Amino acid sequence: MKQLYKKYKFHYKDNFSLAFPVIISQLGHTLVGFSDSLIIGHTGKVPLAAVSLGNSLFTIFMVAGIGMSYGLTPLIAQENGRGNRRSIGHLLSHSLIINVAVGILLFAVIFFGSNYMGYLGQEADVLAQARPFLRFLGFSFLPLMVFLTFKQFAEGLGFTRQAMNISIIGNALNIVIGVTLVYGFFGLPRMGVIGVGIATFTDRLVMAITMAWYVLRAPRFKVYLQSFGFQHISWATIKKVLGIGTPVALQYLFEVSAFSGAAIMVGWIGAGELAAHQIALSLAAMTYMMASGVSAAAGIKSGNNMGRKDFKELRMSAIASYHMVLMLMGAAALLFMFGNQLLPRMYIQDPTVIAIAAHLLIIAAFFQLFDGTQVVGLGILRGLGDVRLPTIITMLAYWGMGMPIAYWFGIHLGWGVEGIWYGLLIGLLTASVLLFVRFHYKTKQLEAGAFKNI
């Protein structure tokens, strides 16, 4: 163990300094949903189930937007590795156009699609509160995409701390406004679930304005922004960004839509089960976003090393990222196992919901390592520009394996919500193994090619 640490010591430190701020800013996305659930949970299981349903549906679109914004990061990391600064501002211009267009499109889909939530087979009182909540989340989509564009630009260059600071402030703002509006403090009316939606929109709007102002005004970015502008828009560059962003969006979409689809299946069983599902899922989502922070940093390092054609360092750095995520998710697994009775009490005091959530957290503990390693594998391969086969892997793992098994166990065999989660566990295991095999093959292939050219 000591020799292993000595071998990768430099990479652990280098990756951690890059990953830590990304982890915190990535957590910001999930902490919005977590704080929403925490704020509303003490008002009853129906409002909590409504927030669960709204967040589950919105998350499908949100991760598609996050994935699309990630098309910028590896391209910038590779260009920075090559020392080609002039093209970086040009990439930012095109990414901003793409992401704003995606934000407008997905807002429209969410807003008008909310009229058809009745077809999901959920309880009527849950739907009545979930529909307006989802629409407020839809309003927040455009500012979210603007924030992500400038965030991914800065992180692609290795500047990760400002997005972290903005995310922390944004989440604090979300909690303050949410509590105030939900419970009607300072003489305001009690808004319940609507108050949570307004708070989330306000949080994301402030974050977008602040992140854009920081990037466009900070002296450190001036050398990279010389080519930023909309006078010379190139379809070839748009295709280049979309060529990475679209498959990455699909990767996130296949995984998160599986969990959201699971929420719909759980809703067929009952509101109490759906509330328990939301509690366990919001906790698991936080650890996932922490792992995705390690993944994002791994992608940046892989892109830098790919641009320099330093394939030995690329593989060493990537393996160090695998080690880091195993340690992180191993600690999360222990927390879920030993805190499975205590953690749900932060959300709700209903003993039935707490008991169901406690069982789900044990299952979540088992899939932590698989969840962490699959998302890091995706990040490393993204940095290499390898996105097509990993997209197929995620589709087969979650929708070819995970979801059919979840339905078979949970609904057909009558195992309930736990059976649905066993299906999700199998999907994550499949993705983790196949993506690691792909990483190993791809990096060995790059090393062998470099050796032959010496």
N, C-alpha and C positions, 0 to 999 in steps of 0.2 A: 504493500500500500504506500509505503514511504517512497519507494522508487517511482511508482506511478505519479505521485504528487510532484516529485522532483522533475520528472520528464515533462509534465504539462504545466508546471508552476507559472511560467510566464504567460501562457495562454489563459489560465484561470484568471489571473489578475487583469490582463488586458480585456478579456471578454466581460468580466464582471463590471469593470469601470464603464464599459459601453452599455451593458445590459441593465444595470440597476435603474438608471433613470427611465429606460424604455419600459421596464417592468412596472414602475410606478405609473407612468402615463398610460400604459395599456390597461392597468387595473382601473384607471379612471373610467373607461367605458363600462366595465362591469359594475363598478361601485355605484354608478347611477342607478342601475337596476336593483342592486343590493340595498341601497339607501331607500329607494322607492318601496321595496318590499318591507323593509324594517319600519318605515314611517307608517305605512298603511296597515301592516299586519295586526297591530293592536286595536284596530277598529272592527275586526271581525274576519271570518274566513271567506265570506263572499267578496268583499273588496280585495282581499289578498289574492283570491283566485282570479279576479278580474285583472289585476295588475300582472299576475302570472301569464294569463292568456295574451294580454296586450304586449308585454315584453317578449314573450316567446315568438309572436308573429313579427314584431318589429325587428327582433334580432336577426331573423332571416334576411331582411333587407339591409340591416346595418352591417352585417359581416360581408355582404356582397359589396357594399360601398367601401368598407375597410380593405377588402381584397383588391378592388379596383385601384384604390389609392396606392397600394403596394407595388403597382406596376412601375412607379417612379423610382423607388428606393434602390433596387439592384442596378438599374441603369445608371443612376447617379454615382453609386458606389464603384461601379466598374469604370466609368469615365474619370472619376477622381483618382482611382488606382492608376490609370494611364496618364494622369496629369493633364487631361483635356478639359480645362476649366470653362472654356468658352461655350461648350455645348450644354453645360449644366443649366444655365438660365433658360436656354431654349427648351430644354426638357420640362422645366417647371411651367412655362407658359402653356405648353400643350397639355400637360397633366391637369392644370387648373381648368382649362376648357372642358376636358373630358369629365372631370369630377363634378363640375357645376351642372353639366348636362345630365349626368347620372343622378345627381341630387334632385333636380327638377322632375325627372322622369319617375323616380321611385317615390317621391312625395305624392305625385298624382296617383300612382298605383295604390299606395297606402290609403289615401283619402277616399278614393272612389271604391276601392276594394273593401273598405270597412262596412259598406252597405250590404255585403254578402256574407258577413260573419255568421249569420243564422244557419248557413249550410254546414257549419262545423259540428253541429250536434251537441252544443254546450247548453248548460242550464240558462234559462231565460234571464234570471236576475244577475247572473255573471255577465252575460252578453250586454245587458243594459248599461253596465258600468264600464265594460271593457272597450266598447265602441268609441265613446268620446275620448277616452284615455289614449287609444291608439292614434286617433286623429291628431292630438297634440304632439305625440311622438313624431308623426309624419311631418308636422310643421318644422320640427327640429332638424330634419334631414339635410337641408341645404347648408345651414351653418356648420353642421357636422362635417360635410364633405369639404368645405373650405378649410376648416381646421385641419383635417387629415392631409390635405394637399401640402400645406406649409409645414406641417409636422414631419411628413415623410421626406420632404426636401431637406430639412435640417438634419434629420436622423441619418439620411443617406450620406451626408458629409461628416457624420460622426459627432454632431452637436445634439445631444439628447437631453440635456438638463432643463432647458427652457420649457419644452413640452411637458416635462414632469411637473415643474412648478405651476404651470397654467392649469394642468389637470387637477392638482391638489386644491388650488383656489376654486376652480369650477365646481368640484364636488362639495366643498364646504358651502359654497353658495347654494347649490342644489338642496342640501340638507336644511339650511336655514329657511329658504323660501318654501320648501316642501312642508316642513313642520308648521310654519306660520299659516299656510293656506289650508292644509288638511284639517288642523285643529282650530282654526279661526282665532289666532292670537291677535293682539293689538286692535281689537274691535272689528276685525274682518269676519265675514261669514265663513262657516265651516264648509269647505269645498270638497272634502273627501278625495276620491280618486282624481277628479279634475284638477285639484290643487297640485298633485304630484306631476301631472302632465305639464302644467304651466311652469313649474319649477324646472323641469328637465329642458324645456324649450329655452328658458332664460339662461340657464347654465351653458348650453351649447352655443347660443348666440354670443355671449360674452367671450367664451373660449375662442371662437372663430375670429372675432375682431382682434383680440389680443395677440393671437399667434401670427396672423397676417401682418399686423403692425410691427411685431418683433423682427420677423424675417426681412421685411422690406426696408426697415430703418437701421438694423444693426450693422455697424461698420464691417464686422467679420464676413458678411455675405456679399459685400459690394463687388468683390472680384469675381464672384460666381454669377452675379445678376446683370452683368454687362449686356448679355444677349437676351435678357428677359423682356418680353413685349409681345404684342399681338399683330405686328406689321407683317411678319414673314411666317405665317402659319403653313406648315407642311403636312400634307396627308401622309407622307412616308413616316414622319415622326409620330403622328397620331397612331398609325398602325403599329409602330414599334412599342409605344407605351401600352396600347391595348393588347399587344401580343403577349406581354407579361401580365398585365392587370386582369384581363378577362379570365384566363385559366386560374389565377390565384383567387379571384372572386368566386369562381365555381368550386374551388377546393373548400373554401370557407362555407360556401352555400350548401354543399353536400353534407358536411358534418353538422352544421348548426340546424339546417332544416330537418335533419334526422331527430335532433333533440326537440325541435319545435313540433315535429310530427308526433313524437312521443307524448308531448304535452296534450295534444289533441286526443290521442288514444286514452290517456289518463283521464281526461275530462269526460269521456264516455262512462267511466267507472263512477265518478262522483266529485263534488266540490272539495270535500275533505282530502281526497287523494291528490287532487290537482294542487291544492294549497301545500301539501307535503312535498309534492314533486317540485314546486317552485322554490321551497326552502332549500332542499338538497341541491337542486340545480344551480341556484344563485351562489351557493358556497363552492360547488365544483367549478362554476364559471369563473370565480375569482382566481382559483389556482390555475385554471386553464390560461387565463389572461397573463398571469405571472410567467407561465411557461412560454407563452407567445412572445413575451418580452425577451426572453433568452433566445427564442427563435428569430426574432427581428434582428437582434444583435449578431447572431450567427450568420444571418443572410447578408448583413452589411460587411462583416469580415470576409465572408466567402466571395462577395462581389469585389472587394478591394484586392484580395489575393488573386482572383481570376483575372482582373484587369492587369495585374503585374505579372501574370503567368507564373506565380510562385505556388505550384500545386502541392509541394510538400508541406508548406506552412498552412495552406488551405485545409488539408486533411487533418493536420495536428490541431488547428484551431477548432475545426468542426467536432472532432472527437472530444475535445475539452468541453464544448457546449453540451454534448450528450452527457458527459459526467456531471456537469452542473445541474442539468434539468433532472437527472435521476436523484440527486441529493435533495433538490427542492421539492420534487413531487413525493419523494419518500417521506419527508417531514410532514407534508400535507396529508398523506395517507395515515400516518400515526395520529395526527390531530383529529381526523374524521373518525378513526376507530375508537379513540379514547374519549372524544368529546361528542359522540353521537347523540347522547341524551341531553347534553347541556346546550349545544349550539342551536337547535331548533327553538329553544325557549327565548332566544333573542328576538324572534319574529312573532311568536304567538303563544298563548297559554292554553289552547285547546288540547287536552290530553290525547285525544284520538289522533289529531294531526301530528303531534309531537312523536307518538309511537311509530307512525308510518314513516315519518322523515328520518327517525333514528335508524330504521332498517335500511333505508335507501342510502344513508351515509356510509354504512358498512360496504355496500356494493361500490359506492363512489371511491372508497379507500382503495379497493382492488384495482380500479381502472386508472388511478392517478399516474402510475408509471407509464402505462401505454399512451395515455393522453399527452403526457409531456414529451415522450420520445417521438410520437408521430408528428407533433407540431414543430419540433426542432428539425426533424428530417425534412419537412416541407420548407422551412426557412433556409436551410443549407442549400437544398436543390434550387430554390428560387434565386439565391445569390449566384448560382452557376448558370442561370437562364434556362434550367431544365424544369419546365412547368407542365408539359403536355401529358407525359406518362404518369406523373404524380396525381394529376387531375383524374385520370382514369382509375387509378388506384383508390382514391378517396370515394369516387362514385360507387365502385364495386364493393368497397368495405362497408359503407354505411347503408347504401340502398340495395345492394345485391345480397349482403349478409345481415347487417345489423337490424334494419327495419323489418324485413320479413320474419326474422327470428323473434324480434320483440313482439310482433303481432301474434305469432304462433304461441309463444309462451304466455304472454299477458292476457290476450283476449280469447284465443281458441282453446288453450288448455286451462284458462281460468286462474292463472297464477297472479293476476292483478298487476298492480303497479311495479312490484318487484320483478315479475317476469319481463315486463317491458324494459326495465333497467338491465337485466341480464343480456337482452338483445343488444343494447347499446354497448355493453362491456365487450361483447364478441366483435362488434364492428370496430371498436378502438384497437383491440388486440390485432385484428387483421391488418388495419392500416399501419400500425406501428412496425410490424414485422416486414411488410412489403416495402415500406419506405426506407427502412434501414438497409435492406438488401439493395435497393436502388442506389442509395448513397454510397455504399461500399463499392459497388460495381463502377459507378460513374467516377469516383475519385481515384480508384485504382487505374481506371482507363486513362484518366488525365495524366497521372504520374508516369505511367508506362509510355505514353506518347511523348512526354517531355524528355524522358530518358533516351528514347530512340533518336531524338533530334540533337542530342549533345554531340 
